[in-house]
Amino acid sequence: MVTTGTSDLVARRARRVAERVADPELPMLTLADLGVLRGVEVGADGTVVARLTPTYSGCPAMAEMRADVAARLREAGFERVEIRTELDPPWTTEWITPAGRRKLAEHGIAPPGPVRRRPAGPVPLELSVTRRAVSCPRCGSADTEETSRFASTSCKALWRCRGCLEPFEYVKEI
């Protein structure tokens, strides 16, 4: 039988393993950096349960994330592994850690800004697009422009810096 103290040690060890799994679409980030890894616990029967939240509903990388976490935990010696998907509360870019934001910028991807909160109730119709200034992750200039609302993944947009003329991706706020 696993005691509570032992279970806590096992859960912490399993968490350390799961925290190091890289995101398949943003490999400079771990799932912990991205805020997708919600938790790791050990059940009464010794099963390691890792909980993940997708960045978007229908995120195509979710199956790979689940498989990667399960494989890494099994490689670390955990025999019984279960990966659960949690949709509530939904993921938000605010869950990206400061280290994750720094890593994005270091790799030429502008990290998301703060999420604009809407009041509860009906969603107002917006006829114009208003976006915050996005600083170039290469030179820091705020003189940038969006060239495409869509990039290599659905969570990013393409931008260009008018200062250094370099294109870059930007992680959209959610």
Order of alpha helices (4+ residues) and beta strands (2+ residues): alpha-alpha-beta-beta-alpha-beta-alpha-beta-beta-beta-beta
